[in-house]
Amino acid sequence: MSARVVLLGGTGVISSAVAARAVAAGLDVTVVNRGRTTTRPAIAGVRTLHADVHNPAEFAEVLGSEHFDAAASFVGYSPVDVSAELSVLADRVDQYVFLSTCSVYAHPAPLLPIRESSPRRAGLFDYPANKILCENTVEAAYRDGLPTTIVRPSHVYDRTTLPVLSGWTAVDRFRAGKPVVVHGDGTSLWNIMHADDFAAAFVPLLANQRAVGEQIHITSETALTWDQIHRTLARAAGVSTPSLVHKSSADIGREVDWMDLVLVEDFRHTVLYDNSRLQRLVPGFTEQRSLLDGLRESVAWFDADPSRSRTDPHIDAAFDRLSATQLLPTS
């Protein structure tokens, strides 16, 4: 009999890929969400239940007396969220898998490559700060007897997303021959992984007793500079000689305020990961999707519908101002 798994979310970049991969692997998959996301189509073979998983009464009612071999949470962003999920799932699952983030690791890393035992520190960036609190809640549940697993992805994208903060605005500027701003000098190393590859590594951890009690990051084996990432995006969009302008993370943050903490405390730092723990738990796993192939698929998805390929006028204007002060743009 195939393992029964319940996914909390199931329609996001990562969770939809996991749902599809889990079905393909022969698992009995149930997804619980509020039914509000329509970007990604329903996956054949997945049973969908509608409830707010952070409303314990509503969540418990929709699950009834069902029991699952594993539950995976993709929607826990605060310890309150996680506590609500655990209050319902504790007696209904044999393994609770929490999706965290590699952003919980201290940046800059005191030692490279980053291992699961590397120190965690979030600074002022509230996203990893809350994920650390969530991890603490999950660890406490494990000490109290609940079988748990923590999984940390790095930067994951799929065909509906682009892995640069400026999104489609960057593609539009590349195609128009305008410079795109890259933080720092463009040489810091970053880690990007396609959602399908992430799912291929993640699904074998479900209902896997060897993964219980573990903290595991799932990251690409290929480290790329931010210049390489932007040039690959330009190539995927049909532009062979993109113009890149380099500005400090702080300068960019002053022009686009929401980018400030993301760049200063996260994206500007080099990240290299030791994936040996994942290789022990999922032997033989290898990535199948190159960044160029994945970005070509993403650009094609955006190009297929004009409503998807919308630029951000605020970012566009900010890039104009930032690049106007650069005397020697890098081509």
C-alpha positions in Angstrom: 0.0 0.0 0.0 1.4 3.4 -1.0 2.3 5.9 1.7 -0.4 8.5 2.5 0.9 12.1 2.6 -0.9 15.4 3.2 0.6 18.6 1.9 -0.3 21.9 3.5 -0.4 24.3 0.6 0.1 22.4 -2.6 -0.3 25.3 -5.1 3.0 27.3 -4.6 6.2 27.2 -6.5 7.7 24.4 -4.4 4.6 22.6 -3.1 2.9 22.2 -6.5 6.1 20.5 -7.9 6.2 18.3 -4.8 2.6 17.3 -5.2 3.2 16.3 -8.9 6.3 14.4 -8.0 4.7 12.6 -5.1 1.8 11.4 -7.4 4.4 10.3 -10.0 6.2 8.3 -7.3 3.0 6.5 -6.4 2.1 8.2 -3.2 -1.5 8.8 -2.0 -1.5 12.6 -2.0 -4.0 14.9 -0.2 -3.6 18.7 -0.4 -5.2 21.0 2.0 -5.4 24.7 1.2 -7.9 27.6 1.0 -8.5 27.2 -2.7 -7.5 30.7 -3.6 -4.5 30.2 -5.9 -5.1 29.7 -9.6 -1.6 30.3 -11.1 -0.9 26.6 -11.3 -3.5 24.1 -12.5 -4.8 21.2 -10.4 -2.7 18.1 -10.5 -4.3 14.9 -11.7 -4.3 12.3 -9.0 -4.3 14.7 -6.1 -7.2 14.9 -3.7 -7.8 18.5 -2.6 -9.5 19.6 0.7 -10.3 23.2 1.4 -9.6 24.7 4.8 -7.5 27.2 6.6 -4.8 25.0 8.1 -4.0 27.7 10.7 -7.6 27.5 12.0 -7.4 24.3 14.1 -11.1 23.7 14.3 -11.6 24.1 10.6 -8.5 22.1 9.8 -9.4 19.3 12.2 -12.9 19.1 10.7 -11.8 18.7 7.2 -9.3 15.9 8.1 -11.7 14.1 10.3 -10.2 10.9 11.7 -7.8 10.3 8.9 -4.2 9.3 9.5 -1.2 10.0 7.3 2.3 8.6 7.0 3.6 12.1 6.5 2.5 15.7 6.5 4.5 18.5 4.8 3.9 22.1 5.6 4.7 24.7 3.0 2.7 27.5 4.6 4.3 27.9 8.1 5.7 31.4 8.3 5.4 32.0 12.0 5.6 29.9 15.2 1.8 30.6 15.6 1.3 29.0 12.2 3.3 25.9 13.1 1.7 25.5 16.5 -1.7 25.6 14.9 -0.7 22.9 12.4 0.9 20.7 15.1 -2.1 20.9 17.4 -4.1 19.1 14.7 -1.5 16.9 13.1 0.3 15.6 16.2 -2.0 12.6 16.6 -2.7 12.2 12.8 0.8 11.8 11.3 3.8 9.6 11.6 6.1 12.4 10.3 5.8 16.2 10.2 8.1 17.8 7.6 8.5 21.6 7.8 9.7 23.6 4.9 12.1 26.3 6.2 14.8 28.2 4.2 18.5 28.4 3.8 18.2 32.1 4.6 18.2 31.0 8.3 22.0 30.4 8.1 24.2 33.3 9.2 25.2 35.6 6.4 28.0 36.0 5.8 28.8 32.4 6.6 31.6 32.1 9.1 32.8 29.0 7.3 32.1 27.6 3.8 30.7 25.4 2.6 27.5 25.7 4.7 26.4 22.6 6.5 23.2 21.9 8.3 25.0 22.4 11.6 26.2 25.9 10.5 25.0 28.7 12.8 21.6 30.3 12.3 21.2 34.1 12.5 18.6 36.3 10.8 19.5 39.9 11.6 16.8 42.3 10.7 15.3 40.3 7.9 12.0 39.1 9.2 11.4 36.2 6.8 14.4 34.1 8.1 13.9 35.4 11.6 10.4 33.9 11.7 11.5 30.7 10.0 14.1 30.3 12.8 11.3 30.6 15.4 9.3 28.1 13.4 12.2 25.7 13.4 12.5 26.1 17.2 8.9 25.2 17.5 9.3 22.1 15.3 12.4 21.0 17.3 10.5 21.4 20.6 7.8 19.1 19.1 10.4 16.5 18.2 11.8 16.6 21.8 8.3 16.0 23.0 8.0 12.9 20.9 6.6 13.9 17.4 8.7 12.6 14.5 9.7 15.7 12.6 12.0 16.7 9.7 13.2 20.2 8.8 14.0 20.9 5.1 15.7 24.1 3.9 15.6 25.1 0.3 17.8 27.8 -1.1 16.4 29.8 -4.1 13.8 27.8 -5.9 11.9 28.9 -9.1 9.5 27.3 -11.6 8.2 28.2 -15.0 5.8 30.9 -13.5 8.6 32.8 -11.8 12.0 34.4 -12.5 14.8 34.2 -10.0 15.8 37.9 -10.0 14.2 40.5 -7.8 13.4 42.7 -10.7 11.4 39.9 -12.4 10.0 40.6 -15.8 11.2 44.2 -15.7 14.7 42.8 -16.2 13.7 40.9 -19.3 11.9 43.9 -20.7 14.9 46.1 -20.2 17.3 43.5 -21.7 15.1 43.3 -24.8 14.9 47.1 -25.0 18.7 47.4 -24.8 18.5 49.1 -21.4 20.9 48.3 -18.5 19.8 46.1 -15.7 21.2 46.8 -12.2 23.0 44.0 -10.4 24.0 44.3 -6.7 27.6 44.5 -5.7 30.2 43.8 -8.4 28.2 40.8 -9.7 30.7 38.2 -8.5 29.2 36.9 -5.3 28.0 33.3 -5.7 24.4 32.3 -5.3 22.4 29.0 -5.4 19.3 28.6 -7.7 17.4 25.4 -8.2 14.4 24.4 -10.3 11.3 23.3 -8.4 11.1 20.0 -10.3 14.6 19.1 -9.2 13.9 20.2 -5.6 10.8 18.0 -5.6 12.8 15.0 -6.8 15.0 15.3 -3.8 12.2 16.2 -1.4 9.7 13.5 -2.0 12.0 10.6 -1.0 12.2 12.2 2.5 8.4 11.8 3.0 7.4 8.8 5.2 11.2 8.1 5.5 12.2 7.1 9.0 15.8 7.8 8.2 14.9 11.5 7.8 13.2 11.8 11.2 15.0 14.1 13.5 17.1 15.5 10.7 17.6 19.0 9.3 18.4 18.8 5.6 19.1 21.5 3.0 18.2 20.8 -0.6 20.3 23.0 -2.9 21.9 23.0 -6.3 25.4 21.6 -6.8 26.1 24.5 -9.1 27.1 27.9 -7.7 26.6 30.9 -10.1 27.6 34.5 -9.8 24.8 37.1 -10.0 26.3 38.3 -13.3 26.0 34.8 -14.7 22.4 34.5 -13.5 21.4 37.8 -15.2 23.3 36.9 -18.4 21.6 33.5 -18.5 18.2 35.2 -18.1 19.1 37.6 -20.9 20.1 34.7 -23.1 16.9 32.8 -22.3 15.1 36.0 -23.5 17.0 36.1 -26.8 19.5 38.8 -25.8 23.1 37.8 -26.4 24.9 41.0 -25.1 23.0 42.4 -22.1 24.1 45.5 -20.4 24.7 45.2 -16.6 25.3 48.0 -14.2 26.7 47.3 -10.7 25.5 49.2 -7.7 25.9 48.5 -4.0 23.0 46.7 -2.2 22.5 49.8 -0.1 22.3 52.1 -3.1 19.7 49.8 -4.7 17.8 49.6 -1.4 17.5 53.3 -1.2 15.8 53.4 -4.6 13.6 50.3 -4.0 13.0 50.1 -0.3 11.6 46.5 -0.2 14.8 45.2 -1.8 17.0 46.7 1.0 17.0 43.9 3.6 16.8 41.1 1.1 20.0 42.3 -0.6 21.9 43.6 2.3 21.3 40.7 4.6 20.9 37.8 2.2 21.5 38.0 -1.6 24.8 39.9 -1.5 26.6 37.2 0.4 28.3 34.2 -1.2 26.6 30.9 -0.4 28.1 27.4 -1.0 26.5 24.3 0.5 27.7 20.9 1.5 25.0 18.5 0.3 26.5 15.3 1.7 23.6 14.8 4.1 21.1 14.9 1.3 23.2 12.5 -0.7 23.2 10.0 2.2 19.4 10.2 2.5 18.6 10.3 -1.2 21.5 8.4 -2.8 21.9 9.0 -6.5 20.0 12.3 -6.6 21.2 14.6 -9.4 19.7 17.7 -10.9 18.1 17.4 -14.3 17.4 21.0 -15.2 20.1 23.6 -16.2 19.4 27.2 -15.4 19.3 28.1 -19.1 16.7 25.4 -19.9 14.6 26.4 -16.9 14.7 30.1 -17.7 13.8 29.5 -21.3 10.7 27.7 -20.1 9.9 30.6 -17.7 10.4 33.2 -20.4 8.1 31.2 -22.8 5.5 31.0 -20.1 5.5 34.8 -19.6 5.6 35.5 -23.4 2.6 33.2 -23.9 0.2 35.6 -22.2 0.6 39.4 -22.2 -1.1 39.7 -18.8 1.8 37.8 -17.2 4.6 39.9 -18.7 4.0 43.0 -16.8 6.8 45.4 -15.7 7.2 47.2 -12.5 7.3 51.0 -13.3 8.9 51.7 -9.9 11.8 49.3 -10.5 12.1 50.5 -14.1 12.5 54.1 -13.0 14.8 53.2 -10.2 17.1 51.3 -12.6 17.1 54.3 -15.0 18.3 56.5 -12.1 20.9 54.1 -10.9 22.3 53.4 -14.3 22.5 57.0 -15.2 25.3 57.5 -12.6 27.3 54.6 -13.9 30.0 55.8 -16.3 31.2 52.4 -17.6 28.4 49.9 -17.7 29.5 46.3 -18.0 28.5 44.5 -21.2 
